[in-house]
Amino acid sequence: MKNITFLLSKAQLGENIGLSARAIFNFGFKKLMLINPRDKWPNPKSFSSAAGAKSIIRSTKVFYNLDQAIKNFDLLIACSARRRSIPKRYITLGQLKKIIGYCKYQNIGIMFGSESNGLSNDEISKADYILNIKMPNKYSSLNLSHAVVLVASELNKGASKKHNKLELNNAKKKDVKNLFDFIINPFVSIDLYCW
């Protein structure tokens, strides 16, 4: 579980950040990252709602550029309540757990969107998978901290179980970006791509 980071993109309410920190702390996770939070950081409301997880709030990393935030992840999962027309594989909580079990030696990010709009298509396009939490109701949107607690709880179940080791050769996000930059404009910085 040390290899998993929870990312909150454009989080609006300090209380939700604090409750998300509390959720991941309660289920044995330690890493929280903020991408473009709406309010100034650190946020006093985050500390008060985090309860016993103030250490998570203190160690939270903040980024103001999505590509910088995700560049060192081997695997990035985007959480979305609605279907998109983006060609990505949708997975369930059960499938997420299995995928993460196979990738336990890789750096994994699980990204959640803002309370009002969720993740943008651009953010989702940078992920490897889209996690969709099935709800029996037509209204499938969850509060940010509730979505975090569901994912953290599911990943914590049987965390000590052994999984068959499967080698996944995922490229780091910065390497994928460099490749696309090279494809789009190969002559601008050709030296950068010569290994």
N, C-alpha and C positions, 0 to 999 in steps of 0.2 A: 504494500500500500504506500510505501515511501516514494514510489515512482509516479504517483497520480497527483495532478494539480487540478483544482477546480478554478475555472476562469469565469468571472462575471463581467460581461461586456456592457458598458453604458448603464451600470446599475444606478438607480435614481434615489433610492431611499437608504439612508444610513442604517436604519433599523433592519432592512432586509439583508444588508451586508453582514451585520452583526449576527442575525439569526442564521444566516448561511454558514458563517464561521463556527457558530455553536453546533450546527448540524454536522459539519465535517469532523469537528473535534470529538463529538459524542460517538462517532462511528470509527474513530481511530485514524483519521486523515489529518495532515498537518499543513498542506500547502494551499494557499488561496492567492489568486492573482486578480487584480482589477484592471480592466482596459477602459480607458476614457470614462471614469466615474463622473456623474453629473456634478456632485458637490465636492468641495475641497476635501482633501485627504491629509491627515487622518480626520475622521468624522466622529465627534463625541457621541452621537447617537449609536454608532456602530459598537463602541465600547460598552455602552450601557445595555444594549440588547444581546451582546455576546455572552454575558454571564461569565461562566468559567473558562471561556475560550478566548480570553483577552490576549493570550500568547499568539494565537492565530492572527488576530487583528494587528498586533505589533509587528509580526513578520510578513504581513501581506505586501506583495510587490505590486507596484502600480506602473502601468505603461500607458502612453498616449498615442501609440502607433500599433495597430493590429499585427502587422508583419513582424515587428520587433518582439512583440509579446509571444508569438507562436513559433518563432524561428527554430527553437531547440527541441521542439516536440517531434517524436518519431511517429506518433499516432494522435490525431485530434478528432474528437467526437463533438458534434454540434447538437444541442438539444433544441427541438422545435415541436410545437404543438400542432402545427399545420403542415400539410403536404406542400412541397414546392416543385417547380418544374425543373429543378436542378438535377442533373444526372449523377446522383449519389445513392448509395445503398441505404435504405432505411432499416434500422434495427430496433429490436425490443429490449427491455431491461434484461431479460434472460440471455439474449444474444450478446449484449454488452458485457455481461459478466464472463461469458465464455471467451470473447475476444480478448478481454483484459487478462484473463487467466493465461492465455497463450503468449501474451506480450509482457509478462511480469518483469522482464529485464530491460524494457524500453521506457522511454520518457513519454508519459501519456497525459494529455490535457482533455478535460471535459468542460465544454464552453456553454454557458447559459446567457441568454439575452436580457435586455432591459424589461422592466415590469410593464411598460406600456406597449412596446412593439416587438419584443423578442429579438432574435438575431436577424440581421439583414441578409439578403441574398449573397452579397459579397462575402460576409463573414462565413456563411454556410458553405460557399463554394471553396473555401480554403480547408475545409474539414475532410476527413477520410470517410466518415459515416455520419448519418443523421439519426439521432436517438429520438424516438417518438414514444412517449408514455401513453399507452392505451387507456382511455377513459370510457366508462359506459354511457356517459352523458354526451349530448351533442356539443355542449360547451366544454372544450377540452383544455382550456388555458388554466395553468396553475400559478399560484403565487411563486415568485422566484425562490424564496427560501424553502417552500414546500417541495418544489421540483428538486432542489439540491438534497433535501433530506431523503427523498425517495431513492435517488440514485446512490447516495452514500450508504443508505441502509441496505439496498440490494447488493452492492459491492462488498459490504461487510459480511454478509451471510456466508458462512463456510470459508472465510478468508484463508484459513490454514489448509484447506483442501489442496491436494496435489493435482496439477493439470499436466497432461502430456505436453512436452515441450515442442512447440511448432516454431520453426524459424520463419519470421516474416521480415522481408527485406524492405522496410519502408524507408524512404529517404526523409531526411530532416526537412522541415518546411523551408528553411533558407536555401537548401540545395535545389528544391523544386522551383523556388522563385528565381534563382540564378539561371536555371535551365530555361525557363520561360523567357526571361530577359534576353538570354542569348539567342533563342529562337526568333524572337521579335526583332531584335536589332543585333546581329552577330558581329558587326564590325566596330561597334562603339568601344568595347573593352575586351578585345579578344584575349589579351594576356591573362585576364582574370579567370578564364576558363581552361587554361592550359595546365594540366596537372603535371 
